[in-house]
Amino acid sequence: MVLEINKSMSELLIDLLKINSVSGNETPMRNFLLEYINKRKYTWNVQPEIYFGEDLHDCLLLKFGNPKTAVFAHIDTIGFTTRYENQLLPIGGPEIDEGIRLVGEDRLGPISCKIVLNDDFVFHDFPRAIERGTLLSYEQSIVIDDEFIQAAYLDNRLGIYNCLKLCEDLENGWIVFSTYEEHGGGSIPFLLRFIQELAPIKYALISDITWVTEGVHHHGGVAISIRDKYIPRKKFLEKILKLADESGIPFQLEVEGIGGSDGREIQFSPYPIDWCFIGAPEDNVHTPYEKVSLKDLQNMIDFYKYLMKRL
């Protein structure tokens, strides 16, 4: 199973990992996905209807067949905004350590710098002033071996990758690439309205990456979240867990009291949609060195394919 992932994943996943897509500037990722989908859709079992444009900001939706379920994957990442006097402001919740390398670009050219800490403030060491409001992200370093992948922004590049693999043989369902998730959300309300007016759904699955903890481990299987800060409906969780048992695919149960995802906005929406967060666990969360088991990633892909045939 691990060798299969190493052979098939490398080119697409590495391309995804190299794209800068900090919250508020998801256009590069949206454009990459559009190009990839338009090239590959003719090899898929079902040709999707594709929705994008300014009315949807930088979100992208694919409608397959007659959907009852949507899979959501956010396409933004954490990062930093440049302020005054070389100061940096975090976007989302990035790990902030002395010496972490950041990259970006302003009108004067490419930027590569390090984080410098001074009391309670965060600065960069770039030798010239960076234009105010420039977005910086972690410098990427990708390591793949027989057991793990390690890189910046596996959250949520692996969730996107899962969705693109799901597209290959999906017959009925929405695939939804959302924005802003890492810094407060905001796209899900208008996306849900769009979906419910066009082809309503009953269920939502959150294709995202969770945490390795004392109860969720590498190589333990895909994590099904019983709860984070928010609590999905037990009746729907029982349906998911019954299918998980029937599938024979390794899984583990996550129970947390903090954290959130696009599931929060689905729960707060005016629509009666059941939701569940399902994803591979990672170590070194929100650092340049996020680490995920390839076995768990394959379990995630297999389980989503199993669920989407049955929900």
MARNULO-560137 format. One line per field, with one value per residue (C-alpha): residue in one letter; x, y, z. Coordinates in pm, 1 decimal, m for minus. Example, Ala and Ser with C-alpha at 12.3 -4.5 7.8 and 13.67 -1.06 7.14 Angstrom:
resn	A	S
X	1230.0	1367.0
Y	m450.0	m106.0
Z	780.0	714.0
This chain:
resn	M	V	L	E	I	N	K	S	M	S	E	L	L	I	D	L	L	K	I	N	S	V	S	G	N	E	T	P	M	R	N	F	L	L	E	Y	I	N	K	R	K	Y	T	W	N	V	Q	P	E	I	Y	F	G	E	D	L	H	D	C	L	L	L	K	F	G	N	P	K	T	A	V	F	A	H	I	D	T	I	G	F	T	T	R	Y	E	N	Q	L	L	P	I	G	G	P	E	I	D	E	G	I	R	L	V	G	E	D	R	L	G	P	I	S	C	K	I	V	L	N	D	D	F	V	F	H	D	F	P	R	A	I	E	R	G	T	L	L	S	Y	E	Q	S	I	V	I	D	D	E	F	I	Q	A	A	Y	L	D	N	R	L	G	I	Y	N	C	L	K	L	C	E	D	L	E	N	G	W	I	V	F	S	T	Y	E	E	H	G	G	G	S	I	P	F	L	L	R	F	I	Q	E	L	A	P	I	K	Y	A	L	I	S	D	I	T	W	V	T	E	G	V	H	H	H	G	G	V	A	I	S	I	R	D	K	Y	I	P	R	K	K	F	L	E	K	I	L	K	L	A	D	E	S	G	I	P	F	Q	L	E	V	E	G	I	G	G	S	D	G	R	E	I	Q	F	S	P	Y	P	I	D	W	C	F	I	G	A	P	E	D	N	V	H	T	P	Y	E	K	V	S	L	K	D	L	Q	N	M	I	D	F	Y	K	Y	L	M	K	R	L
X	0.0	277.2	468.0	149.2	117.7	482.3	454.5	121.6	130.2	460.1	407.3	59.7	120.2	455.5	294.0	22.3	277.9	478.2	186.1	157.1	m205.2	m215.7	m564.2	m695.1	m484.9	m618.1	m621.5	m299.3	m437.6	m780.0	m612.9	m392.6	m693.0	m893.1	m610.5	m558.8	m931.6	m982.1	m691.1	m790.3	m1172.4	m1200.2	m1037.4	m1287.4	m1589.6	m1833.2	m1784.1	m1857.6	m2024.9	m1765.3	m1857.2	m1625.1	m1603.5	m1612.9	m1954.4	m1778.6	m1454.2	m1169.6	m1378.5	m1428.9	m1712.9	m1756.4	m2099.2	m2106.9	m2437.5	m2716.4	m2548.7	m2668.0	m2325.1	m2056.1	m1686.8	m1522.8	m1147.8	m1003.3	m736.5	m580.0	m287.7	m153.6	116.1	217.4	140.5	417.3	344.1	564.2	928.9	993.7	716.0	511.9	151.0	36.1	m241.8	m419.1	m207.3	142.2	421.4	652.2	1013.6	1338.2	1503.2	1208.8	1245.1	967.8	916.1	696.4	704.4	625.3	646.6	1022.6	1084.5	1112.3	1157.2	1340.0	1394.5	1397.8	1175.7	1335.9	1180.2	1209.8	1009.8	646.2	692.2	776.6	1004.7	1178.9	1545.2	1506.9	1770.2	1521.0	1173.8	903.2	590.3	319.4	57.8	278.7	187.5	465.2	451.9	686.5	970.3	886.8	1100.6	943.9	1068.7	898.1	1016.0	850.2	646.3	592.9	560.8	699.5	649.7	490.4	117.2	16.7	m280.3	m458.0	m279.2	m351.2	m721.7	m713.3	m521.5	m782.5	m1058.4	m877.9	m831.2	m1198.7	m1295.8	m1153.0	m1446.8	m1705.7	m2056.7	m2271.1	m2153.7	m2020.0	m1648.2	m1605.0	m1276.6	m1329.0	m1128.7	m1038.9	m1064.7	m735.5	m823.2	m1182.8	m1364.4	m1634.6	m1681.3	m1899.6	m2223.4	m2237.9	m2116.9	m2393.3	m2652.7	m2524.0	m2532.4	m2874.5	m3032.8	m2881.5	m2857.8	m2927.0	m2729.8	m2805.5	m2449.4	m2107.8	m1763.2	m1465.0	m1152.0	m886.5	m588.1	m605.4	m352.6	m139.4	m218.0	m201.5	m507.8	m450.0	m129.3	69.4	m14.3	m337.4	m564.7	m774.1	m912.6	m1289.8	m1360.5	m1632.7	m1596.5	m1357.4	m1477.1	m1800.8	m2014.8	m2165.6	m2501.7	m2465.5	m2711.6	m2492.1	m2173.4	m2327.7	m2399.9	m2037.7	m1898.1	m2119.9	m1986.6	m1632.7	m1670.6	m1818.5	m1542.9	m1254.3	m1041.4	m826.0	m956.7	m921.9	m1155.9	m1065.7	m1221.7	m1104.0	m1236.8	m1060.3	m1000.4	m1241.4	m1286.0	m1534.1	m1764.1	m1823.1	m1982.6	m2193.5	m2324.6	m2397.5	m2569.5	m2949.9	m2947.1	m3007.7	m2690.5	m2511.8	m2132.9	m1825.7	m1451.2	m1248.8	m876.5	m527.3	m346.1	m27.6	255.6	426.3	101.4	126.1	503.7	722.8	770.5	420.0	440.8	178.4	186.7	144.9	m56.4	m300.3	m327.6	m414.3	m671.4	m822.9	m855.1	m998.7	m1251.9	m1378.9	m1430.9	m1616.1	m1837.6	m1927.5	m2067.2	m2296.1	m2406.7
Y	0.0	244.2	174.2	240.0	582.8	670.7	593.7	764.1	1059.8	1228.7	1455.2	1585.7	1622.0	1792.9	2036.7	2110.4	2163.0	2414.4	2654.5	2951.7	2999.8	3195.5	3283.5	3573.8	3486.5	3149.3	3245.5	3054.0	2730.0	2779.4	2833.1	2524.9	2310.7	2438.4	2355.5	2011.2	1927.8	2039.1	1819.7	1511.4	1514.6	1316.8	1019.1	1021.9	791.5	1084.8	1428.4	1694.2	2029.6	2290.8	2612.9	2905.8	3281.3	3611.1	3533.4	3244.7	3436.0	3182.1	2879.8	2595.9	2342.7	2018.5	1855.6	1485.6	1319.2	1363.7	1455.5	1390.2	1446.0	1712.2	1682.2	2008.2	2078.2	2420.0	2544.8	2817.1	2797.5	2980.5	3242.7	3599.0	3955.8	4215.0	4524.7	4827.2	4834.7	4472.8	4340.7	4029.5	3951.9	3588.2	3459.7	3173.9	2998.8	2940.4	2812.6	3107.2	3014.3	3204.1	3124.3	2971.2	3058.0	3241.0	3313.4	3542.3	3817.1	4185.5	4428.0	4456.8	4084.2	3750.2	3739.9	3484.6	3568.9	3436.8	3498.0	3712.6	3731.3	4039.0	4038.5	3982.2	4091.6	3897.7	4043.0	3936.8	3983.1	4065.5	4328.3	4575.8	4691.5	4455.1	4621.2	4652.0	4379.5	4126.4	3765.9	3529.2	3152.8	2883.2	2786.8	2442.8	2134.5	1802.2	1466.8	1139.9	795.8	454.2	547.7	923.5	1247.0	1558.7	1912.4	2246.3	2273.0	1907.2	2078.6	2099.0	1990.7	1630.0	1711.1	1857.7	1555.8	1325.2	1512.1	1490.3	1115.4	1088.5	1259.5	972.7	738.8	950.9	904.7	1127.3	1407.4	1759.4	1829.2	2175.0	2363.6	2638.3	2944.8	3144.3	2842.4	2903.0	3260.4	3264.7	3104.3	3286.1	3108.7	2820.4	3021.8	3138.5	2800.3	2619.9	2857.8	2793.8	2416.8	2406.7	2614.8	2404.3	2044.5	2013.9	1785.6	1606.6	1523.5	1690.6	1539.6	1756.7	1645.2	1796.6	1696.2	1651.0	1602.5	1321.0	1312.8	1072.8	898.7	931.7	788.6	750.6	428.0	389.3	459.7	754.4	959.4	1000.4	1296.0	1238.7	1605.5	1899.1	2230.9	2155.5	1844.9	1670.3	1496.4	1155.4	990.8	1077.3	972.8	633.8	597.1	683.1	445.0	158.8	206.1	228.3	m107.4	m262.9	m125.0	m305.7	5.8	93.4	390.9	555.4	778.7	1133.2	1316.2	1673.4	1982.6	2241.6	2310.2	2357.3	2333.4	2411.5	2181.8	2466.4	2683.7	2397.2	2341.8	2714.6	2740.3	2762.6	2428.1	2089.0	1925.0	1654.7	1676.3	1484.0	1560.6	1268.0	1293.9	1158.7	1272.5	1478.2	1564.2	1905.5	2088.2	2433.5	2413.9	2377.6	2011.7	1864.3	1485.8	1230.4	853.0	738.6	443.7	679.0	890.8	583.9	480.3	829.7	805.6	453.6	544.2	852.2	645.7	383.4	642.5	836.5	520.4	463.4	800.8
Z	0.0	88.8	m234.6	m432.9	m273.8	m335.5	m706.7	m773.0	m539.6	m601.4	m901.4	m812.8	m441.3	m484.9	m729.0	m470.5	m194.9	m397.0	m450.7	m214.7	m113.5	212.1	340.3	136.7	m169.4	m281.3	m651.2	m737.9	m594.0	m754.7	m1092.7	m1051.7	m962.6	m1260.1	m1497.6	m1344.4	m1346.1	m1706.4	m1816.5	m1616.7	m1607.9	m1933.4	m1761.4	m1474.1	m1460.2	m1448.3	m1604.2	m1339.3	m1376.6	m1274.7	m1093.3	m1026.2	m1078.8	m894.1	m744.3	m565.7	m497.1	m528.1	m435.1	m679.3	m688.5	m882.8	m909.3	m995.7	m1084.0	m829.6	m499.9	m148.3	9.5	m28.4	54.1	164.0	145.6	221.9	m17.9	198.8	439.6	742.1	691.3	773.2	665.2	658.4	867.8	945.6	1051.4	940.4	1166.6	1080.8	1174.0	1180.2	954.8	1127.3	1388.6	1248.2	1469.1	1534.6	1610.5	1565.0	1234.0	1046.7	679.8	493.4	123.5	m82.7	m340.3	m364.7	m658.3	m614.3	m649.3	m466.7	m89.5	125.6	490.3	846.7	1147.7	1417.5	1765.2	1984.4	2308.9	2210.3	1848.5	1532.6	1265.1	945.2	854.0	483.8	392.8	248.3	345.9	220.6	88.1	351.4	329.1	149.6	230.6	335.2	383.1	509.8	278.4	145.2	207.5	107.7	236.5	133.6	241.0	262.1	570.0	591.2	406.4	576.5	445.9	516.4	453.5	451.0	616.8	385.6	71.8	163.5	197.5	m154.8	m282.1	m128.5	m313.7	m648.2	m603.5	m508.8	m835.7	m1039.7	m981.3	m800.2	m940.8	m717.3	m490.9	m458.3	m427.1	m273.8	m248.2	10.4	117.3	432.1	665.4	847.5	944.0	1060.4	769.9	579.6	246.9	365.5	411.7	49.0	m76.3	112.3	m25.1	m377.8	m325.3	m160.1	m435.7	m715.0	m590.0	m215.2	14.2	340.8	446.1	451.3	502.7	594.9	406.9	629.5	840.7	1218.2	1499.7	1633.8	2007.1	2302.1	2156.6	1780.7	1635.7	1314.6	1127.3	1327.7	1032.1	921.6	1212.2	1245.5	1471.1	1728.8	1823.8	1838.2	1980.6	1796.0	1813.4	1508.7	1543.3	1707.8	1470.4	1173.8	1354.4	1423.6	1051.9	967.3	1228.8	1110.9	759.1	893.8	1068.0	754.2	530.1	698.0	645.2	949.2	1144.2	1484.9	1681.2	1777.3	2072.9	2136.4	2310.0	2095.7	1727.9	1442.6	1068.0	792.2	989.8	1233.8	967.1	839.5	1191.7	1230.7	892.3	849.8	666.7	837.6	706.8	905.6	900.6	1010.6	1003.2	865.3	797.3	845.6	1162.9	1145.9	1380.5	1405.8	1332.8	1167.9	1134.0	824.3	925.2	930.4	914.2	803.9	769.2	407.6	535.3	709.6	393.6	186.7	449.9	422.4	44.5	57.9	327.2	144.5	m169.2	34.5	205.4	m107.4	m268.9	29.3	168.3
